[in-house]
């Protein structure tokens, strides 16, 4: 990507590729009205070359997908940084059947690109709304990037402190008294560094959970309400007293079906980000709902053995357990090729026990081992960190017959007293 040290004081960029007609000119005018800089690009290859830190989104017309440089753009999108997911706004031609170029583009990228499709004709307010949404999404991606860089620097500082400690211990072995004093000082520094890193990790997880909660609320209150309003308007138009032509009647029914489908999809995404049941009905209800939806999507049979809900669990424990279950089942779906999984949650007066077992192909020992250089998978590291932050113990065992994730989390004494 093209770097720019003055990015913080310059307007964001929107890359445009509209090779035919006046689309490029019209879109450039709309983009400029939002205080953004429109950068026309004659080809998709130029789009890939022009992406930089200032880029907020990419505007493409369907005609641009016929370019011979389509593979160049696809390759670029598939090899973005892990934090980056550049929003792509694609203007397609009206019609029930998508073009060959559009179908190939979406099939090739799959879930690896953030593509919004607007079918012509598109009203300017709609374009502005999508443009603003893309700008906000890109801004959040940059915030995640900055947090990841900060965490990486902290980890590097921790490793540096550790290496320095080991070097000094070796140098001063012969000076036993002085070595002991120096060792105690370095141990304190290392503990402070570890505490700082753990605090930063907790902050990142909290920000992530709060952002999920906020996005889920925005989807429900914003997009969900808009779709509901549109659905009511379509129903009212179809039920008005005037006799509608058969073609209009059929189109209105299709519109209602699409709006209902969109409403269901928005509700599902919103609940996956942060299920309201977790706050309203408790941990066990939220897990039952998630497992039911997961089984429908993945076709993996999941059995549950859950204790009845109690008031002894803090909100932090509920959120952590739900996210661990969510991450573990995601790993089962992505990697294990399992057909069956089982979840057990039990608790007594002092501790909550969670076990998730599948009958998949298992995890290689080289991947499963927790190396000091941090080569463990991100999902396993996230589950381990959530358990550790609550004073718990995380374990994972795997062989050719499947994988078992086990978590033990202590229940704080103040929670036990409150529920007594």
CORCORPE-V606462 format. One record per residue. N is the residue number from 1. RES is the residue in one letter. SS is DSSP state (H for helix, E for strand, - for the rest). Layout:
BEGIN
n: [N	N]
res: [RES	RES]
ss: [SS	SS]
END
This chain:
BEGIN
n: [1	2	3	4	5	6	7	8	9	10	11	12	13	14	15	16	17	18	19	20	21	22	23	24	25	26	27	28	29	30	31	32	33	34	35	36	37	38	39	40	41	42	43	44	45	46	47	48	49	50	51	52	53	54	55	56	57	58	59	60	61	62	63	64	65	66	67	68	69	70	71	72	73	74	75	76	77	78	79	80	81	82	83	84	85	86	87	88	89	90	91	92	93	94	95	96	97	98	99	100	101	102	103	104	105	106	107	108	109	110	111	112	113	114	115	116	117	118	119	120	121	122	123	124	125	126	127	128	129	130	131	132	133	134	135	136	137	138	139	140	141	142	143	144	145	146	147	148	149	150	151	152	153	154	155	156	157	158	159	160	161	162	163	164	165	166	167	168	169	170	171	172	173	174	175	176	177	178	179	180	181	182	183	184	185	186	187	188	189	190	191	192	193	194	195	196	197	198	199	200	201	202	203	204	205	206	207	208	209	210	211	212	213	214	215	216	217	218	219	220	221	222	223	224	225	226	227	228	229	230	231	232	233	234	235	236	237	238	239	240	241	242	243	244	245	246	247	248	249	250	251	252	253	254	255	256	257	258	259	260	261	262	263	264	265	266	267	268	269	270	271	272	273	274	275	276	277	278	279	280	281	282	283	284	285	286	287	288	289	290	291	292	293	294	295	296	297	298	299	300	301	302	303	304	305	306	307	308	309	310	311	312	313	314	315	316	317	318	319	320	321	322	323	324	325	326	327	328	329	330	331	332	333	334	335	336	337	338	339	340	341	342	343	344	345	346	347	348	349	350	351	352	353	354	355	356	357	358	359	360	361	362	363	364	365	366	367	368	369	370	371	372	373	374	375	376	377	378	379	380	381	382	383	384	385	386	387	388	389	390	391	392	393	394	395	396	397	398	399	400	401	402	403	404	405	406	407	408	409	410	411	412	413	414	415	416	417	418	419	420]
res: [X	X	X	X	X	X	X	X	X	X	X	X	X	X	X	X	X	X	X	X	X	X	X	X	X	X	X	X	X	X	X	X	X	X	X	X	X	X	X	X	X	X	X	X	X	X	X	X	X	X	X	X	X	X	X	X	X	X	X	X	X	X	X	X	X	X	X	X	X	X	X	X	X	X	X	X	X	X	X	X	X	X	X	X	X	X	X	X	X	X	X	X	X	X	X	X	X	X	X	X	X	X	X	X	X	X	X	X	X	X	X	X	X	X	X	X	X	X	X	X	X	X	X	X	X	X	X	X	X	X	X	X	X	X	X	X	X	X	X	X	X	X	X	X	X	X	X	X	X	X	X	X	X	X	X	X	X	X	X	X	X	X	X	X	X	X	X	X	X	X	X	X	X	X	X	X	X	X	X	X	X	X	X	X	X	X	X	X	X	X	X	X	X	X	X	X	X	X	X	X	X	X	X	X	X	X	X	X	X	X	X	X	X	X	X	X	X	X	X	X	X	X	X	X	X	X	X	X	X	X	X	X	X	X	X	X	X	X	X	X	X	X	X	X	X	X	X	X	X	X	X	X	X	X	X	X	X	X	X	X	X	X	X	X	X	X	X	X	X	X	X	X	X	X	X	X	X	X	X	X	X	X	X	X	X	X	X	X	X	X	X	X	X	X	X	X	X	X	X	X	X	X	X	X	X	X	X	X	X	X	X	X	X	X	X	X	X	X	X	X	X	X	X	X	X	X	X	X	X	X	X	X	X	X	X	X	X	X	X	X	X	X	X	X	X	X	X	X	X	X	X	X	X	X	X	X	X	X	X	X	X	X	X	X	X	X	X	X	X	X	X	X	X	X	X	X	X	X	X	X	X	X	X	X	X	X	X	X	X	X	X	X	X	X	X	X	X	X	X	X	X	X	X	X	X	X	X	X	X	X	X	X	X	X	X	X	X	X	X	X]
ss: [-	E	-	-	-	-	H	H	H	-	-	-	E	E	E	E	E	-	-	-	-	-	H	H	H	H	H	H	H	H	H	H	H	-	-	-	E	E	E	E	-	-	-	H	H	H	H	H	H	H	-	E	-	-	E	E	E	E	E	E	E	H	H	H	H	H	-	-	-	H	H	H	H	H	H	H	H	H	-	-	-	-	-	-	-	-	E	E	E	E	E	E	-	-	-	-	-	-	-	H	H	H	H	H	H	H	H	H	H	H	H	H	-	E	E	E	E	E	E	-	-	-	-	H	H	H	H	H	H	H	H	H	H	H	H	H	H	H	H	H	H	H	H	H	H	H	H	H	H	H	H	H	H	H	H	H	H	H	H	H	H	H	H	H	H	H	H	H	H	H	H	-	-	-	-	H	H	H	H	H	H	H	H	H	H	H	H	H	H	H	H	H	H	H	H	H	H	H	H	H	H	H	H	H	H	H	H	H	H	H	H	H	H	H	H	H	H	H	H	H	H	H	H	H	H	H	H	H	H	H	H	H	H	H	H	H	H	H	-	-	-	-	-	-	-	H	H	H	H	H	H	H	H	H	H	H	H	H	H	H	H	H	H	H	H	H	H	H	H	H	H	H	H	-	-	H	H	H	H	H	-	-	H	H	H	H	H	H	H	H	H	H	H	H	H	H	H	H	-	-	E	E	E	E	E	E	-	-	-	-	-	-	-	-	H	H	H	H	H	H	H	H	H	H	H	H	H	H	H	H	H	H	H	H	H	H	-	-	-	E	E	E	E	E	E	E	E	-	-	-	E	E	E	E	E	E	E	E	-	-	-	-	-	-	H	H	H	H	-	-	-	-	-	-	-	-	-	H	H	H	H	H	H	H	H	H	H	H	H	-	-	-	E	E	E	E	E	E	E	-	-	E	E	E	E	E	E	E	E	E	-	-	H	H	H	H	H	H	H	-]
END
